[in-house]
Amino acid sequence: MKELRIPGTAIKAPHAWPTHAWFTLAFGALFAAIAPFNPAFAFLTGGSSLARVTVILILGSVGILCARQTGLRIESTGLRRPFLTLLAIAAGVALEIVIVDCVLFRSMLRPDYVALFRNQGLGFRTCFFMLAAYVENIEYRLFLMSALVWVIGSLWRGSDGRPANGAFWTAMTLAQVVNIAVNVVPQAAGPITPLVLAYDGLRYLFPGVVWGYLYWRHGFVAAEIASVGTHPFLQPQLGYFL
């Protein structure tokens, strides 16, 4: 396969998209057709399945193009035992969320949030949140993080011409901050206090940065496996302890 050198960088990108990219977009479109999964996506697409599919395909395609420009990969890479390693990470993040929700901040959880885990069946919750995690990663990792790395990395480069490590850290953090700002903060029951910020940081920001780091170091597929794989560990525990 011929290679294309990106002007102004030391990165080479193949002409053809990898198979993983096509599968990522296909599954993203399928899942987006089912439901919007988050308030911002629902508002943007106005309740239309066709609009959701179109937007996800556009966002995913732009994200893949930005990834090719910055050296980010779609396929899973660099892990000796990828599936077991990623499931271990998923279980660890699930445990962290359980501790945050059920121990550290249990008294400040919204009643409707708690009711969700008490009233909805485990199977429905697990499937819903697995699909939601998949679509969310396309929106905020594949698209937004990749685009931010491309923009920030064009100004902040390392000696090899690639985006500096700080550009990746900044992009993955900002992408999740945007996610929280448009999907979590509007649903807050009261004012934004330091305690609320601490909760949001541990409950939402930390997992998003973990997925962003996996995308950066081990490919987008690795981030998807870990993120989606969190919920078979997480949902039974939240249903029991809440």
C-alpha positions as CSV (number, residue, x, y, z in Angstrom):
1,M,0.0,0.0,0.0
2,K,1.3,3.4,-0.9
3,E,1.9,6.0,1.8
4,L,1.0,9.6,1.9
5,R,3.3,12.0,3.9
6,I,1.3,14.7,5.7
7,P,2.8,18.1,4.9
8,G,4.5,19.7,7.9
9,T,4.6,16.5,10.0
10,A,6.6,13.3,10.3
11,I,3.5,11.2,10.1
12,K,2.6,8.9,7.2
13,A,-0.9,7.8,6.6
14,P,-2.2,5.1,4.2
15,H,-4.6,6.0,1.4
16,A,-7.2,3.5,2.4
17,W,-9.1,3.4,5.7
18,P,-8.5,0.3,7.8
19,T,-11.2,-2.3,8.1
20,H,-11.6,-1.3,11.8
21,A,-12.7,2.2,10.7
22,W,-15.5,0.9,8.5
23,F,-16.8,-1.4,11.2
24,T,-16.6,1.4,13.8
25,L,-18.7,3.6,11.6
26,A,-21.2,0.8,10.7
27,F,-21.8,-0.2,14.3
28,G,-22.0,3.5,15.4
29,A,-24.7,4.2,12.8
30,L,-26.6,1.1,13.8
31,F,-26.6,2.0,17.5
32,A,-27.4,5.6,16.8
33,A,-30.5,4.6,14.9
34,I,-31.8,2.9,18.0
35,A,-31.7,5.9,20.3
36,P,-29.9,9.2,20.9
37,F,-28.6,8.0,24.3
38,N,-27.5,11.5,25.6
39,P,-29.3,14.8,25.8
40,A,-27.0,16.8,23.6
41,F,-27.2,14.2,20.8
42,A,-31.0,14.1,21.1
43,F,-31.3,17.9,20.9
44,L,-28.9,18.1,17.9
45,T,-30.8,15.5,15.9
46,G,-34.4,16.4,16.9
47,G,-35.6,12.9,17.5
48,S,-34.9,11.7,14.0
49,S,-33.2,8.3,13.5
50,L,-32.0,9.3,10.1
51,A,-30.5,12.5,11.5
52,R,-28.7,10.5,14.2
53,V,-27.2,8.1,11.7
54,T,-26.1,10.9,9.4
55,V,-24.5,12.9,12.3
56,I,-22.7,9.9,13.6
57,L,-21.3,9.0,10.2
58,I,-20.1,12.6,9.7
59,L,-18.6,12.9,13.1
60,G,-16.9,9.5,12.8
61,S,-15.5,10.2,9.4
62,V,-14.1,13.6,10.4
63,G,-12.6,11.9,13.5
64,I,-10.9,9.2,11.4
65,L,-9.5,11.9,9.1
66,C,-8.2,13.9,12.0
67,A,-6.8,10.7,13.6
68,R,-4.8,9.9,10.4
69,Q,-3.3,13.4,10.5
70,T,-2.1,13.1,14.1
71,G,-0.9,9.5,14.3
72,L,-3.9,8.2,16.3
73,R,-4.9,4.7,15.4
74,I,-8.3,3.0,15.0
75,E,-7.2,-0.6,15.5
76,S,-6.2,-2.0,18.9
77,T,-2.4,-2.1,19.2
78,G,0.4,-2.5,21.7
79,L,-1.2,-4.9,24.2
80,R,0.1,-8.4,24.7
81,R,-3.3,-9.7,25.9
82,P,-5.6,-7.0,24.7
83,F,-9.0,-8.5,25.6
84,L,-8.1,-9.5,29.2
85,T,-6.2,-6.3,29.8
86,L,-9.0,-4.2,28.6
87,L,-11.6,-6.1,30.6
88,A,-9.4,-5.7,33.7
89,I,-9.3,-1.9,33.1
90,A,-13.1,-1.9,32.6
91,A,-13.5,-3.7,35.9
92,G,-11.2,-1.3,37.6
93,V,-13.1,1.7,36.3
94,A,-16.4,0.1,37.3
95,L,-15.2,-0.4,40.8
96,E,-14.1,3.2,41.0
97,I,-17.5,4.4,39.9
98,V,-19.2,2.1,42.5
99,I,-17.1,3.6,45.2
100,V,-17.9,7.1,44.1
101,D,-21.6,6.6,43.7
102,C,-22.3,4.2,46.6
103,V,-19.8,5.2,49.2
104,L,-18.2,8.7,48.8
105,F,-21.1,10.7,47.3
106,R,-24.2,8.5,48.0
107,S,-26.0,11.2,49.9
108,M,-25.9,13.7,47.1
109,L,-27.1,11.5,44.3
110,R,-30.3,12.7,42.6
111,P,-33.4,10.7,43.4
112,D,-34.2,10.1,39.7
113,Y,-30.7,8.7,39.2
114,V,-31.1,6.3,42.0
115,A,-34.6,5.3,40.8
116,L,-33.1,4.4,37.4
117,F,-31.1,1.6,39.0
118,R,-33.9,0.4,41.3
119,N,-36.7,0.4,38.7
120,Q,-35.1,-0.6,35.4
121,G,-34.2,-4.3,34.9
122,L,-30.5,-5.3,34.8
123,G,-30.6,-6.6,31.2
124,F,-32.2,-3.4,29.8
125,R,-29.8,-1.1,31.7
126,T,-26.7,-3.1,30.7
127,C,-27.6,-3.2,27.0
128,F,-28.7,0.5,27.0
129,F,-25.5,1.8,28.7
130,M,-23.2,-0.4,26.5
131,L,-24.7,1.0,23.4
132,A,-24.6,4.5,24.9
133,A,-20.9,4.1,25.7
134,Y,-20.2,3.0,22.2
135,V,-21.9,6.0,20.6
136,E,-20.5,8.4,23.2
137,N,-16.9,7.3,22.3
138,I,-17.5,8.1,18.7
139,E,-18.7,11.5,19.6
140,Y,-16.2,12.5,22.3
141,R,-13.2,10.4,21.6
142,L,-13.1,9.6,17.9
143,F,-14.5,12.9,16.7
144,L,-13.9,15.6,19.4
145,M,-10.6,14.3,20.9
146,S,-9.2,13.6,17.5
147,A,-10.2,17.1,16.2
148,L,-8.7,18.7,19.3
149,V,-5.4,16.9,19.0
150,W,-5.3,18.0,15.3
151,V,-5.9,21.7,16.3
152,I,-3.8,21.8,19.4
153,G,-1.1,19.6,17.9
154,S,-0.7,22.0,15.0
155,L,0.5,24.6,17.5
156,W,2.2,22.3,20.0
157,R,4.5,19.8,18.4
158,G,7.4,17.7,19.6
159,S,10.8,17.6,18.1
160,D,9.7,14.8,15.7
161,G,7.0,16.9,14.2
162,R,4.2,15.0,15.8
163,P,1.7,16.6,18.3
164,A,3.4,16.9,21.7
165,N,2.3,14.6,24.5
166,G,0.7,17.6,26.2
167,A,-1.5,18.1,23.2
168,F,-3.0,14.6,23.6
169,W,-3.5,15.0,27.4
170,T,-5.1,18.4,26.8
171,A,-7.4,17.1,24.1
172,M,-8.6,14.0,25.9
173,T,-9.4,16.1,29.0
174,L,-11.1,18.9,27.1
175,A,-13.2,16.4,25.2
176,Q,-14.6,14.9,28.3
177,V,-15.1,18.3,29.9
178,V,-17.3,19.2,27.0
179,N,-19.2,15.9,27.4
180,I,-19.9,16.7,31.0
181,A,-20.8,20.3,30.3
182,V,-23.4,19.5,27.7
183,N,-24.8,16.2,29.1
184,V,-24.3,16.2,32.8
185,V,-24.3,19.8,34.1
186,P,-27.7,20.8,32.6
187,Q,-29.3,17.9,34.6
188,A,-27.8,19.1,37.9
189,A,-30.4,19.5,40.6
190,G,-28.7,22.4,42.3
191,P,-25.9,24.9,42.0
192,I,-22.4,23.9,41.0
193,T,-20.3,23.6,44.1
194,P,-16.8,22.3,44.8
195,L,-18.4,19.1,46.0
196,V,-20.4,18.7,42.8
197,L,-17.2,19.4,40.8
198,A,-15.3,16.7,42.8
199,Y,-18.1,14.2,42.1
200,D,-18.2,15.1,38.4
201,G,-14.4,14.8,38.2
202,L,-14.3,11.3,39.8
203,R,-17.5,10.0,38.3
204,Y,-17.3,11.3,34.7
205,L,-14.0,13.1,34.0
206,F,-11.7,10.3,35.2
207,P,-13.3,7.5,33.1
208,G,-13.3,9.7,30.1
209,V,-9.6,10.4,30.4
210,V,-9.0,6.7,30.8
211,W,-10.8,6.0,27.5
212,G,-8.9,8.9,25.9
213,Y,-5.6,7.5,27.1
214,L,-6.4,4.1,25.7
215,Y,-7.3,5.6,22.4
216,W,-4.0,7.5,22.3
217,R,-1.8,4.7,23.3
218,H,-3.6,1.6,22.1
219,G,-6.1,2.6,19.5
220,F,-9.8,3.5,19.4
221,V,-11.0,-0.1,19.3
222,A,-9.2,-0.6,22.6
223,A,-11.0,2.4,24.1
224,E,-14.3,1.1,22.9
225,I,-13.8,-2.4,24.3
226,A,-12.9,-1.0,27.7
227,S,-15.6,1.6,27.8
228,V,-18.4,-0.7,26.6
229,G,-17.0,-3.5,28.8
230,T,-17.3,-1.5,31.9
231,H,-21.1,-1.9,32.1
232,P,-21.4,-5.7,32.6
233,F,-19.3,-5.1,35.7
234,L,-20.9,-1.8,36.7
235,Q,-24.6,-2.2,36.3
236,P,-25.2,-5.2,38.6
237,Q,-23.2,-3.5,41.4
238,L,-25.1,-0.2,41.1
239,G,-28.4,-2.0,41.0
240,Y,-27.5,-3.9,44.2
241,F,-25.9,-1.1,46.2
242,L,-28.2,1.7,45.2
